[in-house]
Amino acid sequence: MATTFADQLRSLPDEALGALIQLRPDLVVPVPADISALAVRAQSRNSVARCLDGLDEFTLLILDAARLSRAADTALTSVDAILELTSEVSADDVRVAIDRLRVRFLLHGPPEALQVVGAVDEVTSPYPAGLGRPADYLDPQAAVLCADPAKLRRTILAAPAGARAVLDRLAAGPPIGALNREAVAEPIRWLVDEHVLVPVSEAGRAPRPDGELVELPREVGMLLRRDTGPLGPLRPFPPIPEATVRDRKAADSAGAGQAMEAVRATEAILEALAAEAAPVLRAGGLGVRDLKRLARAAGVDEAGAALLVETAYTAGLLGESEVSAGRSATGAAQDVFLPTGAYDLWRASSVAHRWTALTRAWLMMTRQTGLIGRRDDRDRPINALAPDAERAGAPQARREALNALADLEPGAAPSVDDLMALLAWQAPRRARGREMAHRDAYAGAVLLGITGLGALTSYARLLLAGPDPDEGDPLGVHPEDAPPDAVRALDHLLPVPVDHFLVQADLTVVVPGPPEPELGAELDDVAEPESAGGASVFRVTPASVRRALDVGYSADDLHRLFRRRSRTPVPQTLTYLIDDTARKHGGLRSGSAGSYLRSDDEALLTEVLADKRLSTVDLRRIAPTVLVSPRPVARLLGALREAGYAPVAEDVGGATMLSRPKARRAPTRTPRIAEPPGPPMLAGPRLAGVVEQLRRGDIATRAARRAPVTVRAAHGQAGPGLTAVQQHSQAMAVLQQAVRDKAKVWVGYVDSHGATLSRLVRPVSLSAGYLRAEDERGESLHTFALHRITAAVTEE
């Protein structure tokens, strides 16, 4: 019969051992050498705490029942003792919870002699189920009172109203309260005098400012809980949120619309940063004013802009770059936030692919965007992209929040408060302190279109599910070039990209759907955006036509563009606007003098020279058709265009220089995405391989404990019939023969610390004063100095 924890693990069939590894995958990261090492790890504080974090409220209370029902002399409990404490709920539900604890080896042993893993008491509250310690442990007089149930009931019934309120509060847990030494409240004084409450001290701690503590004995707490049961209210099943069930198609359509809006807003933010880079604060992060500017550019609130900025940075679309134009008075270079080169590739992909990249980055980023705008412990504001918003548990909190929504009926749209109550039941230890992170997760899901009308969308379910570990390559390698199911599902919901627009008489251009990348680039050159959404609206203005002419379009090019792209007749007003602007365009030509301005129209140059708005560029006439300025060409061109003229630059040969403004980009950077929280889930062949490796390591370990007697004698241990240590030359001969025969050999040696060890190895080579051998136990190659080898015996 198995008597130790390791023996119980060793006696498990492969299926049960594999189930333990699946439920507690941290036990095999890295894979232990043998089952004894697995048992040690399974009883460690960190592993037990991690396992408890994943248990639901009911299972944790059943574990508390096991702790409460332990015998004082043996520290053992039983299934019957646990059932006695949980009589108010179904015995079958309790047995299921006990099985959950046993399969995780938090409880182990036969049903009549269950033992709680020792680390459970170290990582949980010292007051199981909110009950205090036994009265005989706290105080002899309290023990006498609790030993007489009738007297105890009479004492509690005689308690004043204030004292009874204190008792009810402590009975609900925790059973500890503060006792002020200077002015003891009358209700508490009465309870202490009657030995219902016991003054206790906190050993090893500094004195409390509010005085000593009082504790409610366990027997009194259980008596006060006579209506709810010794463990308090028990809920074997999770609370079902009262959710409105949305039509799935309506929820998907609403979510797809919001997903498209999130992609558009992200693109607007990055374009705004490309046009006007935002400086990096001295303490790191993005300034409040710049965040407000980006929010206005994207048409979202500041919280939404902060989330999109953080997501874009995590996805590698936004980065930091040092710019020479931003040098300060001290000569120090200034860093600014700019889109990276990856932004151009992202922008050229489909909306569904762009949304997927953003959502994956949001799911895995270690940033809690809900903290932005709040103040830290030193009362300083937390800015976007600043280090203060870093939270390692943020990815896991998002997964927990969305998985709780995914477990509900498809189309269910519960309130956030109901979802928080569900999370608190599913994993109370983990949910404690993560309320804000969970609420931020639901807010981010709404903004990104993961949810629609409050319900989880079908394409988001596919994104959350990920690949099935039991399918595909046994090594877990999945092709990256295959389009994810989530992208395909979202593509079906989004409107088809269009390659045309509708030009109206008021020079507005309506795009009846998301524009193709080529059409979008053309519209950026020839029109000004007015509104975005399912149908985008642009307007053609003289400034936008001049901008198109500046980047290389001719009047004929613009006429052909509008005739090719427009599904409505091109208004005559647009034709006149293009021709009039093109006729004036290039009428003035500038170069370096600093810079010069020439024109065949002398009257036009006279008008420019007399224009007071151009006094800052210091123009002067050097010929009837030439003006010069000491200012750079770029500044001269900007001043002229701002004053309403349409000049163009020319090179030294007089040829017109038309070019598109160079896009400013930050260096390409690796996306800042965290690894998935927790160890990887094992299944199929990989799980079977881990179990087999543990079995092999266990066999090798047990064999290593049975080293031949000659090897033990070589270490100075007593052995029958041995009068001397095996000579070193004999050991070398055995090793040389083992290399030739490729046989296993027991090697005794002295390590660098002077300890004598024995190991079963297969010698590979013997040269240069070293033995190189394979150790099958650790599946590794070891090197032994020959002068440290004390014995060598061939395995029988």
BATI-381111 format. One record per residue (C-alpha): x, y, z. Coordinates in steps of 0.1 Angstrom, whole numbers, plus 5000, padded with zeros to 4 digits. Each point is the difference from the previous one (the first is absolute). Example, Ala and Ser with C-alpha at 12.3 -4.5 7.8 and 13.67 -1.06 7.14 Angstrom:
BEGIN
512349555078;501450344993;
//
This chain:
BEGIN
500050005000;501350354991;501150185031;501650324986;498950274977;502549904974;498949645002;496450104994;501150194969;502149714989;497149765003;497850204977;499249874965;501450204971;496550154993;499650135036;503650135000;499350184967;496850145014;502050155030;502450164976;497250154979;498450145030;503350135015;502250064970;502550205020;501249675016;501849914968;501650344992;502849894998;499349624999;501349865033;502649735000;497749745016;496749965019;501650075033;501050344987;496550044987;498649935034;502250265016;498950254975;496349915004;500350085038;501950334996;498450335010;500150164966;498449704982;497349955026;499150374999;499850004962;497749705001;497850165026;499750314979;498149814974;497449845023;496550125003;498350135032;498249685008;503149784996;502050235023;497449985027;500149624998;503750025004;499450225031;497649735012;502849754997;502350235020;497450055027;499149635004;503649885005;500649795031;502250175026;502349705005;500449874964;499250314979;497949774978;496550054988;497549794980;497350034974;497349945027;501450275023;499950254971;496449904991;499050065036;501150364998;498250054967;496749845007;498050294986;501049924964;499849694979;502549735009;500649934964;501150364994;502449985029;501549674988;500650154966;501950295016;502049755021;500949824968;501250334985;502350055030;501249644999;500849994963;502150315005;501649835031;499150285024;498349725019;501649664998;499749665016;497049765004;496550145005;500149905037;503450175007;500350304978;503050235005;500250374990;503250104983;502050195025;500650314978;496350075000;500150135036;503050224990;498450174970;496450045013;498450195028;500749875035;496250025006;498449734978;496550114988;500450325021;499949805033;502350065028;502249765019;498649755025;499250145035;502249765018;502950134979;499250375008;499050025036;499149755028;497050205012;498650034965;500549624996;497949945032;497250234986;500149824966;500049665017;496550075013;497850064969;496950105021;502050275019;501650124968;496550054984;498750185031;503050235000;499650094964;496250065004;500750235029;502550214980;499050374996;499050124966;503450164993;501949695011;497849784978;500750224970;503849955007;499549625002;498149984968;502750204982;502849785013;498049694993;499850094963;503850005000;502750085005;499849935037;502550265010;499250365013;502050285015;499950085037;500950355010;501850005033;499250365009;496350004996;498549654997;496550024985;497349885024;498749724977;503549864995;500850035038;496949805007;500949724975;503649995014;498849985036;497649724991;502949814982;498150004967;502850204984;503649925009;502850274999;502949874979;503450144989;501850004968;503349845008;503050154982;498250314987;500350365010;497450145024;496750104983;498950365002;496549905008;501049765028;499949635003;497849754982;497049795011;499149674984;496649824998;500549635010;499149744973;497249855021;498350345005;500250074963;498549674990;497150055024;499350344985;500049844966;497349755009;497750144973;502550014971;502249705010;503549985015;501650114967;497650284993;497950024968;501049724976;499550054962;500949684982;499350164966;501050334986;497550295001;498250034966;500050364988;496650144991;501050084964;498050124970;500549774971;500850194969;499549884964;503449864990;499950164966;499250345015;502749975026;502649894973;498950294977;500350255029;503449865010;501350014964;499050364996;501850095032;503049804989;500250204968;499750325020;502849895023;502349944970;499050344985;500750185033;503449825004;500950114965;498950365007;502250015032;503149874981;499450244971;499750295025;503349895015;501649984966;498950354992;501150145034;502149785021;499450005038;503150055023;500949735025;499750135035;503150025022;498549745023;498849794970;496749994984;497650224980;499050345013;496450085009;499750284974;501249764973;497549745011;497250254998;501150104965;500149644988;496549945016;498650294980;501749884968;498549655004;496650115013;500149805032;500350095037;503350015018;499749665015;499349844966;503050194985;502249885028;499049644994;500550024962;503450175005;501249735024;498749734977;501750154970;503350025019;499749645012;499349894964;503150174988;498250264979;501250295022;503550065012;502550265012;502450194978;502750265006;499550314979;502650274993;497350264997;499049955035;503350095016;499750215032;501950315010;502549785018;500849814968;498449675012;498149804974;496349955006;498149684994;496650004984;497249754994;499649914963;498449724980;502549734992;500649834966;497749725011;497150254999;500250024962;499849634996;497149985025;498150284982;500349814967;498349695014;496349945003;497850145028;499649655015;503749945001;500750345015;497349945027;501549665008;503550145004;498650275024;497949765020;502849745005;502350285011;497350125025;499549655013;503649955007;501350345010;501250055036;498450345002;497050105021;498550294981;497450085026;502850145022;500750284975;498850335013;500049885036;502750095025;502749775014;501149965036;502050324998;497050194988;501450044965;497849944969;500549684980;500550084964;499449784969;503149794990;501650085034;501649725021;497550065028;497249824981;501949684997;498249705017;501349654995;496649845008;498050214974;500049734972;498749745024;497350235013;498850074965;499849634992;498149935032;497550274993;499449904964;499949625008;497350065025;497950174973;500949724975;498749735024;496550154999;497449934974;500950154966;498450344997;499750055038;500650365010;500350025038;500850315020;503650065011;499049965037;498549664993;503249904982;502150125029;497949785024;500649704977;503750064999;500150035038;498449665003;502149834973;503450105015;499650215032;503649995009;501050124965;497250254996;500850185033;501850324991;499349974963;496650174999;501350304982;502049804975;496849794992;497950314995;502750154977;499949684980;496350034994;500450364990;502849924976;497949724985;497250244992;502450264984;501849744978;496849834989;500749675018;496550035014;496950134982;496950125018;501649865032;500449654986;503249824989;500249994962;500449684981;503350104984;501450105035;499149655012;502249864973;502850235008;499949925037;499849624994;503349984981;501349674986;499049675015;503149845017;498749654990;499850084963;502750074974;503749945005;500849795032;502850255008;497550285000;501250174969;497250184981;500450174966;500150375004;499150084964;496549845002;497450275006;498549975034;496349915004;499450335017;501250204970;497849804976;497050045023;500550385003;500650034963;496549864993;498450265024;501950314987;498950184969;501949924969;502750264992;499050224972;502150144971;497750294991;498350315015;497150234993;500750374992;497250245008;499350354988;501350165032;503449844994;499549745027;501349654992;498149715016;501749665003;497349745004;502049775022;503649955011;502350124973;502649774985;503650095010;500850154966;496850215000;500650115035;503550134991;498550194970;497450165022;502650115025;501650204972;497050154983;497450065027;499550105036;498349745023;496850125017;498549695016;500849635003;498049695006;498349754978;499850274973;502850255000;499550364988;502850224986;500050354985;502050134970;501450355008;502450234983;502649915026;499549634994;500450054962;503250205006;501349725022;499349754973;501850214975;502950045024;500649635003;500149954962;496549994986;499250204969;496650154992;499449724974;501049745027;497450145024;497350004973;500749644991;500049905037;496650145006;498549864968;501549655008;499049995036;496650185001;496849814994;498250334995;500650264973;502950245010;498450345009;501150294978;501050205031;502649735008;501450024965;500250385002;501649985034;502849774988;500750204969;500050345018;502349865027;502349834974;500250324980;501350205030;502149715012;503750054990;499450364991;502750085025;503349825003;502450015028;503749905005;502950075023;501550335006;499249925031;497249964975;498750184970;496650054984;499550054963;497050034977;499350124964;497150205015;501650325012;496750125015;499849695021;503550065014;499150365007;496949885019;502149755020;502650265008;497350245013;498249735021;500550095036;499349645011;503449914984;502150255019;501649735021;501849844970;501750344990;499449994963;501750244976;500050044962;503249934982;498550004965;496650074985;499249635002;502149895030;499650055038;502549875026;499849925037;502649925026;497749735014;500149634991;497949884971;497849795023;499150305021;499450224970;497749744984;498149965033;499450375004;498850044964;497649715003;498750135033;499350344983;498049824973;502549984972;500949684981;503849994995;502149704990;503749935005;502549954972;503549864998;503150174987;499149924964;496550165004;498149675000;497049985022;500649795032;496849835011;500249755029;497949845027;500950115035;502349745016;498249805027;501850015033;500349665016;501649875032;502349704998;498349674997;499749835034;499049665014;496450005012;499950015039;497849705005;500349785031;500049634999;496649835007;499449995038;501049685018;501749694987;498949844967;497249755001;501249654991;498049744981;500349714977;503549874991;501750285019;498349915033;500749634994;503750084994;500250205033;498549715019;502449754984;502950225008;499050015037;499649625001;503449954984;501650255024;498449835029;501349664989;503550144995;500050175034;498949685019;502749814981;502650255009;499449945037;501149644995;503650054991;502349695001;501749925032;503450064985;499150354990;498750075036;503249855014;502150234978;498350295017;501249875034;496749825009;500149665017;499449694978;500249635005;503149834987;501850324991;503250095016;501350284977;498750264976;500049914964;503150124983;499850304976;501749804972;497349735002;497350274996;501750144969;500149654985;496349965006;499250334985;502149934968;498249674995;496650175005;500850264973;500849724976;496949805009;497750305005;498949855033;498650175031;502450055029;499650105036;502550285007;501050125035;501650345001;500750295023;498450334989;501650355004;498450045035;501649685013;496849805000;500149634988;497449914974;499049714978;498450024966;499049754973;501350134966;500949874965;503650114992;500550174967;503750105000;503049985022;502750254991;502050315011;499449915037;496250004998;497249754997;497050104979;496949805006;496350014994;497750015030;496749844990;498350135032;500450364989;500449944963;503250205000;503849974994;502250025031;503850055003;502049855028;503650085009;501849665000;502050085032;496750045019;498649664990;500349755029;498449694985;498449864969;497849684998;498249874970;496249985005;498849645004;
//
